[in-house]
């Protein structure tokens, strides 16, 4: 089941813009040599190992370009894949397959890489209550697909954008004059504008954690706290609000942070450091 933000409208807009960028006035290579009447088949060949993501998107892309294309899904999103697997078979005119081949591969390779890294990290902390979150550190105009890939890989999405959560970071706090006035102003703004949004506050030390607790936000972020500081913060908060750790968290220390008892760990690396998986579309 797609996340709410992966709407037909969002996908159609993304695909339309991506095809316009790539095809421009026309795929002259294909138009010059391919006949409209001949039907062709191609398969998505896996040349790597990991978690597949983007199969559903691939079907949407092909049928967006030509609704008569036949798409046979052989492997579902979120499945483990290995070299030699075939994820899907697509059948139709070469004039409908070749122009979108690169868009399909670009999306699937990137999404599968993100899903694979997310799955690897989430599996390492599955013995804890901690949930792995992505961030807004995404590729412009590709956020829908990147966050979708995180979900496919078993992670959770943080806010999608600036509009679906109040998140007060260090610059907000400094501009507002401190933790307390920042939260107070945020709560007043939500009240005045009849908005029902969660408030998260970023803290940089234990003193700011104590200040934040006086205002009862929905979540406190511990930014660049080391392990011992994180344990101390978890003890002081005592379950009164949600806790998120962020900054300085690597694959090597991920488990240690999760075992402190935080509710969430957010990692921009899920979307900006994932290695794309090797996939190719081959004629059958």
Residue frames relative to the residue before (quaternion, step in Angstrom):
aa qw qx qy qz dx dy dz
X 1.0000 0.0000 0.0000 0.0000 0.00 0.00 0.00
X 0.4368 -0.7177 0.4824 0.2477 3.56 -0.81 1.02
X 0.5123 -0.5849 0.5144 0.3617 3.58 -1.18 0.53
X 0.6820 -0.5251 0.3298 0.3879 3.57 -1.19 0.57
X 0.6856 0.5064 -0.2976 0.4300 3.59 0.96 -0.81
X 0.6177 0.5076 -0.3531 0.4859 3.60 1.25 -0.27
X 0.1041 0.8213 -0.5448 0.1334 3.55 0.56 1.22
X 0.6379 -0.5057 0.4011 0.4201 3.57 -1.25 0.33
X 0.6265 0.5440 -0.3329 0.4481 3.57 1.05 -0.76
X 0.6724 0.4926 -0.2963 0.4663 3.58 0.90 -0.91
X 0.6707 0.4957 -0.3006 0.4628 3.58 0.93 -0.87
X 0.6573 0.5181 -0.3115 0.4500 3.57 0.92 -0.90
X 0.6416 0.5164 -0.3207 0.4679 3.57 0.99 -0.83
X 0.6621 0.5114 -0.3043 0.4555 3.58 0.89 -0.95
X 0.6928 0.4834 -0.2831 0.4541 3.58 0.82 -1.02
X 0.6324 0.5407 -0.3313 0.4449 3.59 0.95 -0.84
X 0.6916 0.4685 -0.2768 0.4749 3.58 0.88 -0.94
X 0.6576 0.5157 -0.3131 0.4512 3.59 0.98 -0.83
X 0.6704 0.4852 -0.2991 0.4750 3.59 0.97 -0.81
X 0.6230 0.5380 -0.3403 0.4546 3.56 1.04 -0.73
X 0.6387 0.5287 -0.3112 0.4645 3.56 1.06 -0.79
X 0.7564 0.4167 -0.2072 0.4596 3.58 0.91 -0.95
X 0.7513 0.4029 -0.2188 0.4748 3.57 0.83 -0.97
X 0.1394 -0.8266 0.5329 0.1151 3.57 1.02 -0.75
X 0.8286 -0.1309 0.1268 0.5293 3.60 -0.75 -1.06
X 0.7743 -0.2907 0.1763 0.5338 3.60 1.20 -0.24
X 0.4357 -0.6446 0.5559 0.2927 3.55 -1.24 0.56
X 0.1644 -0.8518 0.4907 0.0814 3.55 0.31 1.27
X 0.5700 0.5908 -0.3868 0.4200 3.60 1.10 -0.57
X 0.7092 0.4360 -0.2452 0.4968 3.55 0.93 -0.95
X 0.6587 0.5293 -0.3130 0.4336 3.58 0.88 -0.93
X 0.6604 0.5519 -0.3098 0.4041 3.56 1.03 -0.78
X 0.8355 0.2572 -0.0961 0.4760 3.60 0.93 -0.76
X 0.6875 0.5061 -0.2902 0.4324 3.61 1.14 -0.36
X 0.3636 -0.7220 0.5528 0.2025 3.53 -1.08 0.84
X 0.5223 -0.6500 0.4606 0.3043 3.57 -1.03 0.80
X 0.6835 0.5423 -0.2901 0.3932 3.57 1.00 -0.84
X 0.6542 0.5417 -0.3200 0.4197 3.58 1.02 -0.74
X 0.2521 -0.7564 0.5871 0.1400 3.55 -0.89 0.99
X 0.1187 -0.8060 0.5797 0.0163 3.54 -0.96 0.91
X 0.2284 -0.7488 0.6040 0.1496 3.54 -1.29 0.41
X 0.0036 0.7689 -0.6393 -0.0018 3.53 -1.16 0.67
X 0.2104 -0.7817 0.5754 0.1164 3.56 -1.17 0.56
X 0.4200 -0.6660 0.5507 0.2769 3.53 -1.18 0.63
X 0.1272 -0.8248 0.5507 0.0173 3.55 -0.36 1.31
X 0.3165 -0.7458 0.5627 0.1643 3.55 -0.85 1.05
X 0.0692 -0.8056 0.5884 0.0035 3.57 -0.86 1.03
X 0.6872 0.4129 -0.2300 0.5517 3.55 1.31 0.35
X 0.3756 -0.7022 0.5504 0.2507 3.57 -1.28 -0.21
X 0.4325 0.6902 -0.4983 0.2972 3.58 -0.91 0.88
X 0.6406 -0.4722 0.4174 0.4386 3.53 -1.17 -0.72
X 0.3438 -0.7532 0.5257 0.1950 3.58 -0.75 1.05
X 0.0700 0.7709 -0.6305 0.0573 3.56 -1.06 0.81
X 0.7182 0.4430 -0.3252 0.4268 3.55 -1.05 0.80
X 0.3997 0.7113 -0.4906 0.3059 3.61 1.21 0.14
X 0.6626 0.4936 -0.3033 0.4747 3.58 0.91 -0.89
X 0.6377 0.5182 -0.3185 0.4727 3.56 1.04 -0.77
X 0.6260 0.5493 -0.3362 0.4397 3.59 0.97 -0.83
X 0.6471 0.5056 -0.3195 0.4728 3.58 0.94 -0.86
X 0.6464 0.5209 -0.3210 0.4558 3.56 0.97 -0.85
X 0.6536 0.5229 -0.3154 0.4470 3.60 0.96 -0.87
X 0.6669 0.5000 -0.3088 0.4581 3.59 0.83 -0.96
X 0.7325 0.4266 -0.2487 0.4686 3.59 0.82 -0.95
X 0.5479 0.5698 -0.3989 0.4648 3.59 1.22 -0.35
X 0.6973 0.4648 -0.2617 0.4789 3.56 0.99 -0.88
X 0.7849 -0.0697 0.0787 0.6106 3.59 1.03 -0.82
X 0.3319 -0.7947 0.4790 0.1699 3.55 -0.31 1.28
X 0.6269 0.5572 -0.3419 0.4238 3.61 1.21 -0.34
X 0.4736 0.6731 -0.4422 0.3564 3.60 1.25 -0.17
X 0.2773 -0.7444 0.5827 0.1713 3.59 -1.00 0.85
X 0.0949 -0.8053 0.5851 -0.0057 3.55 -0.82 1.08
X 0.0802 -0.7965 0.5992 0.0098 3.57 -0.71 1.13
X 0.2170 -0.7930 0.5609 0.0973 3.57 -0.43 1.24
X 0.1585 -0.8090 0.5635 0.0527 3.56 -0.78 1.08
X 0.7747 0.1633 -0.0885 0.6044 3.59 1.18 -0.54
X 0.3747 -0.7462 0.5112 0.2037 3.59 -0.87 0.94
X 0.6080 -0.5231 0.4506 0.3920 3.55 -1.24 0.49
X 0.7663 0.3461 -0.2695 0.4694 3.55 -1.02 0.85
X 0.5608 0.6040 -0.3875 0.4130 3.58 1.28 -0.12
X 0.4926 -0.6168 0.5176 0.3301 3.55 -1.23 0.52
X 0.0925 -0.8021 0.5893 0.0265 3.59 -0.92 0.92
X 0.1310 -0.7703 0.6195 0.0756 3.54 -1.27 0.50
X 0.7031 -0.4636 0.3351 0.4224 3.54 -1.28 0.36
X 0.7626 0.3420 -0.2755 0.4750 3.55 -0.89 1.02
X 0.5365 0.6148 -0.4095 0.4081 3.58 1.22 -0.28
X 0.2341 -0.7307 0.6207 0.1612 3.56 -1.27 0.50
X 0.3067 -0.8010 0.4921 0.1488 3.57 -0.53 1.19
X 0.7933 -0.1245 0.0905 0.5890 3.59 1.05 -0.72
X 0.2572 -0.7109 0.6261 0.1911 3.52 -1.39 0.26
X 0.1102 -0.7845 0.6086 0.0442 3.56 -0.90 0.93
X 0.0822 -0.8038 0.5892 0.0066 3.58 -0.96 0.91
X 0.4080 0.6782 -0.5390 0.2880 3.53 -0.97 0.93
X 0.7293 -0.3697 0.3061 0.4876 3.53 -1.26 -0.27
X 0.5520 -0.5994 0.4639 0.3476 3.56 -1.09 0.72
X 0.6186 0.5563 -0.3362 0.4413 3.56 1.17 -0.58
X 0.6872 0.4297 -0.2774 0.5159 3.55 1.29 -0.21
X 0.6762 0.4883 -0.2842 0.4727 3.58 1.21 -0.48
X 0.7207 0.4930 -0.2728 0.4039 3.58 0.71 -1.06
X 0.6620 0.5218 -0.3478 0.4104 3.67 0.85 -0.72
X 0.7518 0.3674 -0.2150 0.5035 3.61 1.11 -0.57
X 0.3676 0.7634 -0.4671 0.2527 3.59 1.30 -0.05
X 0.7141 0.4598 -0.2777 0.4489 3.59 0.73 -1.01
X 0.6264 0.5239 -0.3510 0.4582 3.61 0.98 -0.71
X 0.6428 0.5193 -0.3200 0.4635 3.59 0.93 -0.87
X 0.6971 0.4716 -0.2813 0.4609 3.59 0.83 -0.97
X 0.6277 0.5389 -0.3443 0.4439 3.60 0.92 -0.84
X 0.6844 0.4841 -0.2810 0.4671 3.56 0.91 -0.96
X 0.7183 0.4664 -0.2702 0.4398 3.57 0.75 -1.03
X 0.6412 0.5198 -0.3404 0.4504 3.60 0.95 -0.77
X 0.6753 0.4880 -0.2816 0.4760 3.56 0.96 -0.92
X 0.6803 0.4925 -0.2893 0.4593 3.58 0.84 -0.98
X 0.6600 0.5065 -0.3143 0.4572 3.60 0.96 -0.82
X 0.6232 0.5346 -0.3368 0.4609 3.57 1.07 -0.69
X 0.6580 0.4984 -0.2977 0.4797 3.57 0.99 -0.87
X 0.6604 0.5064 -0.3067 0.4619 3.58 0.92 -0.90
X 0.6479 0.5278 -0.3149 0.4500 3.58 1.02 -0.81
X 0.6745 0.4767 -0.2935 0.4813 3.59 0.89 -0.91
X 0.6371 0.5305 -0.3246 0.4553 3.58 0.96 -0.85
X 0.6645 0.5088 -0.2963 0.4601 3.55 0.91 -0.94
X 0.6398 0.5357 -0.3167 0.4509 3.58 0.98 -0.87
X 0.7036 0.4586 -0.2660 0.4732 3.57 0.90 -0.94
X 0.6585 0.5105 -0.3184 0.4522 3.59 0.94 -0.83
X 0.6253 0.5439 -0.3347 0.4485 3.58 1.03 -0.74
X 0.6335 0.5516 -0.3326 0.4287 3.60 1.05 -0.71
X 0.7829 0.3096 -0.1647 0.5140 3.60 1.10 -0.60
X 0.3442 0.7820 -0.4701 0.2215 3.58 1.24 0.27
X 0.6159 0.5452 -0.3530 0.4459 3.61 1.22 -0.34
X 0.6654 0.4524 -0.2992 0.5129 3.60 1.29 -0.04
X 0.5763 -0.5790 0.4375 0.3759 3.57 -1.28 0.03
X 0.5028 0.7030 -0.3942 0.3124 3.57 1.29 -0.27
X 0.2156 -0.7643 0.5975 0.1116 3.56 -1.02 0.90
X 0.3908 -0.7253 0.5283 0.2051 3.54 -1.04 0.87
X 0.1248 -0.8103 0.5722 0.0212 3.56 -0.82 1.09
X 0.3796 -0.6626 0.5848 0.2736 3.54 -1.26 0.49
X 0.3617 -0.7084 0.5563 0.2405 3.59 -1.29 -0.20
X 0.6175 -0.5106 0.4193 0.4267 3.56 -1.29 -0.34
X 0.4631 0.6601 -0.4580 0.3741 3.60 1.24 0.26
X 0.2813 0.7667 -0.4995 0.2891 3.51 0.53 1.30
X 0.5951 -0.5485 0.4447 0.3838 3.55 -1.34 0.16
X 0.5101 -0.6561 0.4485 0.3290 3.64 -0.74 0.96
X 0.8435 0.1344 -0.1661 0.4929 3.54 -0.99 1.03
X 0.6924 0.4141 -0.2886 0.5156 3.61 1.26 0.19
X 0.3423 0.7862 -0.4622 0.2261 3.57 1.30 0.13
X 0.6040 0.5731 -0.3647 0.4169 3.59 0.94 -0.82
X 0.7146 0.4534 -0.2563 0.4669 3.56 0.83 -1.00
X 0.6629 0.5120 -0.3174 0.4445 3.59 0.94 -0.81
X 0.6861 0.4559 -0.2913 0.4863 3.58 0.92 -0.82
X 0.5849 0.5538 -0.3561 0.4737 3.58 1.14 -0.61
X 0.6527 0.5199 -0.3095 0.4560 3.59 0.98 -0.85
X 0.6045 0.5459 -0.3500 0.4628 3.60 1.07 -0.71
X 0.6559 0.5028 -0.3041 0.4738 3.59 0.95 -0.87
X 0.6422 0.5216 -0.3223 0.4601 3.58 0.95 -0.87
X 0.6957 0.4823 -0.2654 0.4615 3.58 1.05 -0.77
X 0.6220 -0.5822 0.3300 0.4065 3.59 1.26 -0.05
X 0.5472 0.5956 -0.4064 0.4252 3.57 1.27 0.18
X 0.4197 -0.6698 0.5407 0.2877 3.55 -1.34 -0.12
X 0.4429 -0.6790 0.5182 0.2724 3.53 -1.20 0.54
X 0.3741 -0.6384 0.6196 0.2618 3.52 -1.15 0.76
X 0.7531 -0.2698 0.2352 0.5520 3.62 -1.11 -0.41
X 0.4966 -0.6566 0.4711 0.3168 3.58 -1.08 0.67
X 0.8021 -0.0635 0.0717 0.5894 3.56 0.97 -0.88
X 0.7569 -0.3790 0.2803 0.4526 3.55 -1.24 -0.40
X 0.6685 0.5742 -0.2597 0.3950 3.56 1.26 -0.41
X 0.7486 0.4376 -0.2290 0.4424 3.61 1.12 -0.40
X 0.7722 0.1473 -0.1452 0.6007 3.57 1.24 0.41
X 0.3491 -0.6691 0.6001 0.2652 3.57 -1.18 0.54
X 0.0648 0.7895 -0.6054 0.0775 3.56 -0.57 1.15
X 0.1500 -0.8205 0.5508 0.0280 3.54 -0.33 1.32
X 0.1147 -0.8179 0.5633 0.0241 3.54 -0.33 1.29
X 0.7879 -0.3684 0.2065 0.4483 3.56 -1.31 0.08
X 0.6735 0.4933 -0.3081 0.4562 3.59 0.93 -0.83
X 0.5988 0.5391 -0.3577 0.4721 3.59 1.09 -0.67
X 0.6680 0.5143 -0.2928 0.4512 3.55 0.89 -1.01
X 0.6889 0.4852 -0.2876 0.4553 3.57 0.86 -0.94
X 0.6546 0.5004 -0.3116 0.4734 3.59 0.99 -0.78
X 0.6955 0.4762 -0.2708 0.4650 3.58 1.06 -0.77
X 0.5409 -0.6438 0.3954 0.3695 3.59 1.21 -0.31
X 0.8026 -0.2393 0.1187 0.5333 3.58 1.19 0.35
X 0.7206 -0.4539 0.3306 0.4067 3.53 -1.37 0.24
X 0.7027 0.4967 -0.2758 0.4283 3.56 0.74 -1.10
X 0.7103 0.4285 -0.2968 0.4730 3.65 0.68 -0.90
X 0.6016 0.5640 -0.3687 0.4290 3.61 1.05 -0.64
X 0.6919 0.4574 -0.2810 0.4828 3.60 0.86 -0.94
X 0.6425 0.5335 -0.3296 0.4404 3.58 0.93 -0.84
X 0.6667 0.4917 -0.3021 0.4716 3.58 0.94 -0.86
X 0.6318 0.5336 -0.3317 0.4539 3.58 1.03 -0.78
X 0.6650 0.4982 -0.3047 0.4655 3.58 0.92 -0.88
X 0.6502 0.5109 -0.3153 0.4656 3.58 0.98 -0.80
X 0.6361 0.5306 -0.3251 0.4563 3.57 0.99 -0.82
X 0.6563 0.5067 -0.3109 0.4648 3.59 0.92 -0.89
X 0.6509 0.5209 -0.3077 0.4587 3.57 1.00 -0.84
X 0.6864 0.4975 -0.2824 0.4490 3.56 0.85 -0.99
X 0.7699 0.3561 -0.1768 0.4992 3.55 1.01 -0.81
X 0.4125 -0.7515 0.4363 0.2736 3.55 1.35 0.29
X 0.3772 0.7122 -0.4897 0.3328 3.55 0.89 1.02
X 0.2187 -0.7710 0.5881 0.1095 3.54 -1.00 0.86
X 0.2679 0.7615 -0.5343 0.2509 3.56 0.17 1.32
X 0.4892 -0.6381 0.5028 0.3173 3.55 -1.14 0.60
X 0.2653 -0.7410 0.5955 0.1611 3.55 -1.23 0.58
X 0.0406 -0.7688 0.6382 0.0030 3.54 -0.87 1.06
X 0.1473 -0.7912 0.5906 0.0588 3.56 -1.00 0.87
X 0.3262 -0.7320 0.5661 0.1931 3.56 -0.94 0.90
X 0.0852 -0.7920 0.6036 0.0341 3.58 -0.90 0.93
X 0.3111 -0.7843 0.5186 0.1385 3.54 -1.09 0.80
X 0.7887 0.0778 -0.0467 0.6081 3.59 1.28 -0.20
X 0.6952 -0.4894 0.3267 0.4128 3.58 -1.29 0.21
X 0.5815 0.5696 -0.3770 0.4419 3.60 1.11 -0.56
X 0.6773 0.4740 -0.2957 0.4786 3.59 0.94 -0.85
X 0.5758 0.5638 -0.3739 0.4591 3.59 1.14 -0.57
X 0.6630 0.4984 -0.3004 0.4709 3.59 0.91 -0.92
X 0.6423 0.5127 -0.3220 0.4700 3.59 0.98 -0.80
X 0.6551 0.5176 -0.3152 0.4512 3.58 0.93 -0.86
X 0.6385 0.5526 -0.3289 0.4228 3.59 0.96 -0.82
X 0.6131 0.5590 -0.3581 0.4282 3.61 1.10 -0.56
X 0.7279 0.4209 -0.2253 0.4922 3.59 1.24 -0.47
X 0.3436 -0.7986 0.4489 0.2065 3.58 1.34 0.08
X 0.0972 0.7880 -0.5986 0.1065 3.63 0.51 1.11
X 0.6198 -0.5417 0.3977 0.4053 3.60 -1.24 0.10
X 0.8069 0.0065 0.0335 0.5898 3.56 1.05 -0.74
X 0.2015 -0.7456 0.6235 0.1217 3.54 -1.17 0.73
X 0.2202 -0.7582 0.6001 0.1287 3.54 -0.88 0.98
X 0.2386 -0.7378 0.6172 0.1334 3.54 -1.00 0.92
X 0.1182 -0.8443 0.5219 0.0278 3.56 -0.17 1.29
X 0.8572 -0.0534 -0.0174 0.5119 3.55 -0.67 1.20
X 0.2988 0.7172 -0.5531 0.3007 3.58 1.02 0.84
X 0.3934 -0.6772 0.5499 0.2905 3.59 -1.05 0.64
X 0.7489 -0.4118 0.2623 0.4480 3.58 -1.29 0.12
X 0.6894 0.4819 -0.2917 0.4554 3.59 0.81 -0.97
X 0.6457 0.5052 -0.3190 0.4754 3.60 0.98 -0.81
X 0.6319 0.5322 -0.3288 0.4576 3.57 1.04 -0.75
X 0.6390 0.5177 -0.3242 0.4676 3.59 0.96 -0.85
X 0.6554 0.5125 -0.3069 0.4621 3.57 0.96 -0.88
X 0.6567 0.5095 -0.3086 0.4626 3.57 0.97 -0.86
X 0.6326 0.5261 -0.3299 0.4628 3.59 0.98 -0.83
X 0.6505 0.5113 -0.3125 0.4667 3.60 0.98 -0.84
X 0.6852 0.4866 -0.2938 0.4554 3.58 0.88 -0.91
X 0.6649 0.4957 -0.3098 0.4650 3.59 0.96 -0.80
X 0.1302 -0.8707 0.4688 0.0714 3.55 1.14 -0.66
X 0.7083 -0.4899 0.2724 0.4290 3.58 0.98 0.76
X 0.4389 0.7239 -0.4471 0.2889 3.60 1.24 0.07
X 0.7826 0.0465 -0.0255 0.6203 3.57 1.13 -0.66
X 0.6187 -0.5238 0.4181 0.4100 3.57 -1.28 0.25
X 0.2046 -0.7760 0.5883 0.0990 3.57 -1.16 0.69
X 0.0651 -0.7828 0.6187 0.0120 3.54 -0.97 0.95
X 0.2094 -0.7525 0.6114 0.1269 3.57 -0.97 0.90
X 0.0793 0.7910 -0.6004 0.0873 3.55 -1.01 0.84
X 0.7626 0.3769 -0.2713 0.4504 3.56 -1.15 0.62
X 0.8465 0.1252 -0.1103 0.5056 3.56 -0.79 1.01
X 0.5426 0.6122 -0.4058 0.4075 3.57 1.26 0.22
X 0.0722 -0.8064 0.5866 -0.0201 3.55 -0.73 1.14
X 0.6881 -0.4363 0.3553 0.4581 3.55 -1.29 0.06
X 0.6490 0.5495 -0.3106 0.4247 3.57 1.07 -0.77
X 0.7975 0.2726 -0.1536 0.5159 3.63 0.96 -0.76
X 0.3347 0.7836 -0.4688 0.2328 3.58 1.31 0.09
X 0.6800 0.4955 -0.2960 0.4522 3.58 0.82 -1.00
X 0.6435 0.5331 -0.3277 0.4409 3.58 0.93 -0.84
X 0.6541 0.4918 -0.3138 0.4815 3.59 0.98 -0.77
X 0.6555 0.5129 -0.3235 0.4501 3.59 0.90 -0.86
X 0.6906 0.4957 -0.2815 0.4451 3.57 1.00 -0.80
X 0.5100 0.6198 -0.4353 0.4077 3.62 1.24 0.05
X 0.5566 -0.6320 0.3796 0.3830 3.58 1.23 -0.39
X 0.3880 0.7095 -0.5047 0.3022 3.61 1.19 0.27
X 0.5227 -0.6516 0.4571 0.3056 3.56 -1.18 0.59
X 0.8132 0.0943 -0.0009 0.5742 3.55 1.04 -0.84
X 0.1005 -0.7192 0.6777 0.1155 3.50 -1.34 0.46
X 0.1510 -0.7922 0.5858 0.0800 3.58 -0.70 1.05
X 0.0301 -0.8135 0.5793 -0.0410 3.53 -0.97 0.92
X 0.3340 -0.7446 0.5485 0.1822 3.55 -0.63 1.14
X 0.5472 0.6465 -0.3834 0.3684 3.57 1.20 -0.52
X 0.5299 0.6414 -0.4103 0.3734 3.59 1.13 -0.53
X 0.7972 0.2992 -0.1452 0.5039 3.57 0.96 -0.84
X 0.7653 0.3650 -0.2400 0.4727 3.61 1.06 -0.44
X 0.7429 0.3916 -0.2350 0.4893 3.62 1.19 -0.20
X 0.4668 0.6943 -0.4454 0.3187 3.60 1.22 -0.05
X 0.3734 -0.7078 0.5564 0.2239 3.56 -1.05 0.82
X 0.4527 -0.6921 0.4913 0.2733 3.58 -0.82 0.97
X 0.4133 -0.6948 0.5300 0.2561 3.56 -1.07 0.74
X 0.4706 -0.6794 0.4970 0.2644 3.56 -1.15 0.69
X 0.1266 0.7676 -0.6100 0.1509 3.56 -0.51 1.26
X 0.0289 -0.8046 0.5923 0.0306 3.59 -1.14 0.49
X 0.3474 -0.7071 0.5779 0.2130 3.54 -1.23 0.55
X 0.0164 -0.8343 0.5488 -0.0507 3.56 -0.46 1.22
X 0.5001 -0.6424 0.4965 0.3011 3.57 -1.07 0.81
X 0.3465 -0.7262 0.5572 0.2052 3.55 -0.99 0.85
